[in-house]
Amino acid sequence: MDRTKEISGFLRSRRAGITAAEAGLPADGRVRRVPGLRRDEVARLAGVSTEYYTRLEQGRAHNPSTEVVAAIARVLRLDDTEREHFTDLLGADARDVRRAPAGAAQRVRPGLYLMLETLDRVPAFILGRRTDVLAGNRLARAVLTDFDALPATRRNLARYYLLDPEARERVGDWERLAAETVAMLRFEAGRYPNDRRLADLVGELTLASPEFSGWWNDHRVLRRTHGAKHYRHPLVGDLHFAYESFQVPGDTEQTLCVYNVEPASPTAEALRILADWTAPELPTADVPHGA
């Protein structure tokens, strides 16, 4: 990822989304050739020179102070995730060195596999970098898709949502969910600008998904937290979940995702049917001859 282009694209997209009136600036009579705030207006509101802000937006201002970053974040109304992304972009090279090598294989420890199997009444799975699906329980495989049956290099949630034709049929509100997944990849790109596998995934999605480039160029960023999910299963119909995401203790680069359901709800009953349908067959006991 080109850090300079990433900083420029992100800041330009954010100031384009704020009007002068929203920022409390009076009309000055000048014709606006582009939507949103001008560079000099952002600079004035943040208390820095136009020249400095221009260099910052062009990726040429090194090591801005925390006060400057906070002022620009305030003017551009960045939320916590956007501010973290902005900070990542500004110090991407140094941050990437301190994290685990981006190309290193991620492993799920045995205790987490046991936890997934213990959560046998709801779908649960573990995501790694790039939305790679590292592990999932039986109901997760039944509700989404059987990632375990795919080659290891293809077990990726973003690739499934954006490139698998089945996902468009199975995922309710597909466009919203797919766009949010792209925003999660954007956030990862700021954290790991030197991740070759992430760059390859972005390239693949750019070529193969008609919608990806538009969402990617929005520079929207999201982190996995909580929300609602809707799936349409070919066997049991509509499934509605309230999902929660948790960073795995001891490994901040893995996320446990749990799809919760209301007790006694239609979704809970549908999951019970799916659990019975996907239950492994028990071995039959050998009956002695002549018994």
NORMOTA-V768587 format. One record per residue. N is the residue number from 1. RES is the residue in three letters. SS is DSSP state (h for helix, s for strand, l for the rest). PSI is psi in radians with two decimals (* if undefined). OMEGA is omega in whole degrees, -180 to 180 (none if undefined). Layout:
N/RES/SS/PSI/OMEGA, N/RES/SS/PSI/OMEGA
This chain:
1/MET/l/2.37/179, 2/ASP/l/1.88/-175, 3/ARG/h/-0.70/-179, 4/THR/h/-0.81/180, 5/LYS/h/-0.62/180, 6/GLU/h/-0.79/178, 7/ILE/h/-0.83/-179, 8/SER/h/-0.85/-178, 9/GLY/h/-0.70/-178, 10/PHE/h/-0.87/-178, 11/LEU/h/-0.69/179, 12/ARG/h/-0.71/180, 13/SER/h/-0.60/-178, 14/ARG/h/-0.71/179, 15/ARG/h/-0.44/177, 16/ALA/h/-0.35/-177, 17/GLY/l/0.05/-179, 18/ILE/l/2.14/179, 19/THR/l/2.82/178, 20/ALA/l/-0.69/180, 21/ALA/l/-0.72/179, 22/GLU/l/-0.55/180, 23/ALA/l/-0.04/179, 24/GLY/l/0.35/-179, 25/LEU/l/2.41/178, 26/PRO/l/2.70/176, 27/ALA/l/2.34/-178, 28/ASP/l/0.03/177, 29/GLY/l/-0.13/-179, 30/ARG/l/2.50/177, 31/VAL/l/2.26/-180, 32/ARG/l/2.06/-180, 33/ARG/l/-0.38/179, 34/VAL/l/2.68/-180, 35/PRO/l/2.73/174, 36/GLY/l/-2.89/-178, 37/LEU/l/2.58/172, 38/ARG/l/2.86/179, 39/ARG/h/-0.75/-178, 40/ASP/h/-0.52/178, 41/GLU/h/-0.73/175, 42/VAL/h/-0.78/-179, 43/ALA/h/-0.79/-178, 44/ARG/h/-0.78/-179, 45/LEU/h/-0.54/-179, 46/ALA/h/-0.15/179, 47/GLY/l/0.52/176, 48/VAL/l/2.91/180, 49/SER/l/2.68/177, 50/THR/h/-0.66/180, 51/GLU/h/-0.75/-179, 52/TYR/h/-0.79/-180, 53/TYR/h/-0.68/179, 54/THR/h/-0.77/179, 55/ARG/h/-0.65/179, 56/LEU/h/-0.80/-179, 57/GLU/h/-0.46/178, 58/GLN/l/0.03/179, 59/GLY/l/0.36/-177, 60/ARG/l/0.00/178, 61/ALA/l/1.99/-175, 62/HIS/l/2.45/174, 63/ASN/l/1.01/175, 64/PRO/l/2.60/-178, 65/SER/l/2.79/178, 66/THR/h/-0.54/179, 67/GLU/h/-0.71/179, 68/VAL/h/-0.77/179, 69/VAL/h/-0.76/180, 70/ALA/h/-0.69/-179, 71/ALA/h/-0.75/180, 72/ILE/h/-0.69/177, 73/ALA/h/-0.66/179, 74/ARG/h/-0.81/-178, 75/VAL/h/-0.73/-177, 76/LEU/l/0.03/176, 77/ARG/l/0.81/179, 78/LEU/l/2.37/173, 79/ASP/l/-3.12/-174, 80/ASP/h/-0.73/-179, 81/THR/h/-0.73/179, 82/GLU/h/-0.70/179, 83/ARG/h/-0.73/177, 84/GLU/h/-0.70/178, 85/HIS/h/-0.78/178, 86/PHE/h/-0.79/179, 87/THR/h/-0.69/177, 88/ASP/h/-0.79/-179, 89/LEU/h/-0.68/-178, 90/LEU/h/-0.59/-179, 91/GLY/l/0.60/-171, 92/ALA/h/-0.75/-175, 93/ASP/h/-0.80/-179, 94/ALA/h/-0.69/-178, 95/ARG/h/-0.68/-176, 96/ASP/h/-0.56/180, 97/VAL/h/-0.64/-175, 98/ARG/h/-0.37/-180, 99/ARG/l/2.96/178, 100/ALA/l/2.56/179, 101/PRO/l/2.29/-174, 102/ALA/l/-0.50/-178, 103/GLY/l/-0.09/-178, 104/ALA/l/2.43/179, 105/ALA/l/2.41/178, 106/GLN/l/2.37/-179, 107/ARG/l/2.47/176, 108/VAL/l/2.20/-177, 109/ARG/l/2.71/-175, 110/PRO/h/-0.64/-179, 111/GLY/h/-0.56/179, 112/LEU/h/-0.62/173, 113/TYR/h/-0.73/179, 114/LEU/h/-0.68/178, 115/MET/h/-0.74/179, 116/LEU/h/-0.71/179, 117/GLU/h/-0.53/177, 118/THR/h/-0.61/176, 119/LEU/l/1.17/-171, 120/ASP/l/-0.01/-179, 121/ARG/l/-0.13/179, 122/VAL/l/2.72/175, 123/PRO/l/2.41/177, 124/ALA/s/2.47/180, 125/PHE/s/2.90/-178, 126/ILE/s/2.20/177, 127/LEU/s/2.50/174, 128/GLY/l/-2.70/177, 129/ARG/h/2.67/175, 130/ARG/h/0.29/-172, 131/THR/h/0.51/174, 132/ASP/s/2.35/177, 133/VAL/s/1.89/-175, 134/LEU/s/-0.53/-179, 135/ALA/s/2.72/178, 136/GLY/s/2.68/178, 137/ASN/l/-3.12/-173, 138/ARG/h/-0.73/-179, 139/LEU/h/-0.55/175, 140/ALA/h/-0.70/178, 141/ARG/h/-0.57/-179, 142/ALA/h/-0.66/-176, 143/VAL/h/-0.77/-180, 144/LEU/l/-1.63/176, 145/THR/l/2.86/-177, 146/ASP/l/1.50/-180, 147/PHE/h/-0.52/-180, 148/ASP/h/-0.44/-179, 149/ALA/h/-0.15/-179, 150/LEU/l/2.74/171, 151/PRO/l/2.59/-175, 152/ALA/h/-0.61/-178, 153/THR/h/-0.17/-178, 154/ARG/h/0.03/-177, 155/ARG/l/1.44/-174, 156/ASN/s/2.28/-175, 157/LEU/h/-0.72/180, 158/ALA/h/-0.73/178, 159/ARG/h/-0.68/179, 160/TYR/h/-0.90/-177, 161/TYR/h/-0.69/-171, 162/LEU/h/-0.46/-173, 163/LEU/h/-0.33/-178, 164/ASP/l/2.07/180, 165/PRO/h/-0.53/179, 166/GLU/h/-0.58/-177, 167/ALA/h/-0.66/-180, 168/ARG/h/-0.53/179, 169/GLU/h/-0.59/-172, 170/ARG/h/-0.50/-175, 171/VAL/s/2.05/174, 172/GLY/l/2.53/-177, 173/ASP/l/0.88/-174, 174/TRP/h/-0.75/-175, 175/GLU/h/-0.76/179, 176/ARG/h/-0.82/-177, 177/LEU/h/-0.72/179, 178/ALA/h/-0.74/179, 179/ALA/h/-0.69/178, 180/GLU/h/-0.64/179, 181/THR/h/-0.68/176, 182/VAL/h/-0.69/178, 183/ALA/h/-0.58/176, 184/MET/h/-0.68/176, 185/LEU/h/-0.66/178, 186/ARG/h/-0.77/179, 187/PHE/h/-0.74/179, 188/GLU/h/-0.65/-179, 189/ALA/h/-0.59/176, 190/GLY/h/-0.59/-180, 191/ARG/h/-0.57/-175, 192/TYR/l/1.22/-177, 193/PRO/l/-0.31/-178, 194/ASN/l/0.28/-179, 195/ASP/l/1.82/-177, 196/ARG/h/-0.67/-180, 197/ARG/h/-0.62/176, 198/LEU/h/-0.75/178, 199/ALA/h/-0.69/178, 200/ASP/h/-0.70/179, 201/LEU/h/-0.78/178, 202/VAL/h/-0.72/178, 203/GLY/h/-0.74/179, 204/GLU/h/-0.78/-179, 205/LEU/h/-0.62/178, 206/THR/h/-0.73/-178, 207/LEU/h/-0.61/-169, 208/ALA/h/-0.33/-178, 209/SER/l/2.09/180, 210/PRO/l/-0.51/-175, 211/GLU/l/-0.32/-168, 212/PHE/h/-0.85/-173, 213/SER/h/-0.71/179, 214/GLY/h/-0.78/179, 215/TRP/h/-0.70/-179, 216/TRP/h/-0.71/-177, 217/ASN/l/-0.13/172, 218/ASP/l/-0.34/-178, 219/HIS/l/0.48/174, 220/ARG/l/2.47/179, 221/VAL/l/2.48/178, 222/LEU/l/2.68/170, 223/ARG/l/2.69/179, 224/ARG/l/2.15/179, 225/THR/l/-1.40/-178, 226/HIS/s/2.94/-180, 227/GLY/s/-2.85/-178, 228/ALA/s/2.54/177, 229/LYS/s/2.55/179, 230/HIS/s/2.22/178, 231/TYR/s/2.67/175, 232/ARG/s/1.83/-176, 233/HIS/s/2.39/-177, 234/PRO/l/-0.37/-179, 235/LEU/l/-0.75/-171, 236/VAL/l/0.02/175, 237/GLY/s/-2.59/-173, 238/ASP/s/2.39/178, 239/LEU/s/2.24/-179, 240/HIS/s/2.22/-176, 241/PHE/s/2.66/165, 242/ALA/s/1.88/-173, 243/TYR/s/2.62/175, 244/GLU/s/2.46/180, 245/SER/s/2.40/-177, 246/PHE/s/2.35/171, 247/GLN/s/2.36/-180, 248/VAL/s/2.20/177, 249/PRO/l/2.30/179, 250/GLY/l/-0.13/178, 251/ASP/s/1.63/-176, 252/THR/s/-0.12/180, 253/GLU/s/0.17/173, 254/GLN/s/2.48/-177, 255/THR/s/2.23/174, 256/LEU/s/2.14/180, 257/CYS/s/2.20/-178, 258/VAL/s/2.24/179, 259/TYR/s/1.73/-178, 260/ASN/s/2.72/179, 261/VAL/l/2.70/175, 262/GLU/l/2.32/177, 263/PRO/l/2.48/177, 264/ALA/l/0.26/179, 265/SER/l/2.88/175, 266/PRO/h/-0.63/179, 267/THR/h/-0.70/178, 268/ALA/h/-0.73/178, 269/GLU/h/-0.70/179, 270/ALA/h/-0.69/178, 271/LEU/h/-0.61/177, 272/ARG/h/-0.71/178, 273/ILE/h/-0.77/179, 274/LEU/h/-0.68/180, 275/ALA/h/-0.75/178, 276/ASP/h/-0.70/-177, 277/TRP/h/-0.61/-176, 278/THR/h/0.05/-179, 279/ALA/l/2.38/178, 280/PRO/l/2.51/180, 281/GLU/l/2.32/178, 282/LEU/l/2.47/178, 283/PRO/l/2.39/179, 284/THR/l/2.47/-179, 285/ALA/l/2.48/177, 286/ASP/l/2.27/178, 287/VAL/l/2.14/-179, 288/PRO/l/2.49/176, 289/HIS/l/2.41/179, 290/GLY/l/0.00/-179, 291/ALA/l/*/none
